[in-house]
Amino acid sequence: MGVSNYMLQGAKKTLIEWLRQQGITDENVLHAFDVVERHKFIENTLLWNRAYENTPLPIACGQTISQPITVAFQSQILQIKEGDQVLEIGTGSGFQAAILATMGARVFTIERQLELFRKTRILLNNTLKIKNVFMNYGDGFEGLPDKAPFDKIIVTCGAPNVPAALLNQLKVGGIMVIPVGDGVQQMHRIIKTAENEFQAETFGEFKFVPMLQKTVKLNP
Ligand code: SAH
């Protein structure tokens, strides 16, 4: 027998209170965590009983849905405002994109794994009918020049460096949140203060799946 909806709703409330205790103070983030049900982004229903634990969980193509605290933290330090044009690198399950869209952003997201891109497009567009998420199959190192410039850019895979194309596609006054490093990453927030001028600060260590070059058509 599967886990009941009643239990999932209770676990979700407990997670939201825990996020609050961990320093997530943006009510818009906490509200989005109430509206967007994380279990629906996990294909393997046997894992639904763990959907509201603070843990990454496996999704298709050997990737993971990020830990709730990581999603909440990145969403908070992005300082999302209604109508923000946001670029996300690493669509994965689509959970982070759905959180940002629920917070009022227009989200353009890129995934390099074709299988994951297709699955998540069906989930968000057809099953969950989430508005304001626009999905792209491509290499996030290149960003989305056609839709640039962006108010905010969020990278949800561990980047070896800060891609120049992404810095270029940020508006002046815009904010990029990106975990940088091999194996373990330092969370960086970069503010574009003028054309070719940036201010950076760091927010401690996180662990992401790696940001990799080029697209992947089929799972080996
Ligand atoms: N935001 C996702 C996190 C998924 S894990 C979520 O909420 O579930 C990170 C994702 O980044 C993986 O799906 C991986 O395939 C993708 N990724 C890695 N390198 C990439 C790149 N260069 N361009 C686009 N996506 C990339």
Residues whose N, C-alpha, C, O or C-beta is under 5 A from the ligand:
A	BS01	SAH	Q63 T64 I65 S66 I89 G90 T91 G92 S93 G94 F95 Q96 I110 E111 R112 Q113 G138 D139 G140 F141 T156 C157 V209 P210 M211 L212 Q213
